[in-house]
């Protein structure tokens, strides 16, 4: 006898994975203990890398393990990069890269980003931060566009799945403020539609990583400049 119906399994797996992750990264006790082992100048860097590693475990490894152990196959996920992924990723990149560059120098934006606050970076740290963004977003898109979208379609239909996924996606951005929460709604809808058309999470992952990496590069650049050198 199953404790959870098949229709609720995608929601259970997805929401549980995200809540475990969120509980850990918002634990003041864990952050305090963690920061005791690193110098003040590097605490932000190592904490962010740690949280992204936790995200990969909670939003990718644990859900995959649960699906494997339970022998659950409630959607057919294509793991190969497709020609459609290339097309949609290029289109989104052409839109997101210039928009990100323009948005990155806003005063509000620079109070939030880059997530890692260090005055001095070496090449290894810089590249590591970009790669860890990729690791984080791979797990994030697996959970949101994989489990919580493709996994729901067989039970709810396409449009209901888009609605549920977009609502959950917006809720996941609440702690980042009103602006990002509202901005996540149209982006969430677009990524769901593309994921449905391709049958993969690769465009959602690639475009999200491009957006995050672009944001980090420009935010770091503008934060490194004196306040009066740009408007």
Secondary structure, DSSP 8 states (H G I E B T S, - for coil): --SS-HHHHHHHHHHHHHHHHHHHHT-HHHHHHHHTTS-HHHHHHHHHHHHHHHHHIIIIIHHHHHHHHHT---S----S--HHHHHHHHHHHHHHHHHHHHHTTSHHHHHH-SSS--S---HHHHHHHHHHHHHHHHHHHIIIIIIIIIHHHHHH-HHHHHHHHHHHHHHTTGGG-HHHHHHHHHHHHHHHHHHHHHSSSHHHHHHHHHHHHHHHHHHHHHHHS-GGG--
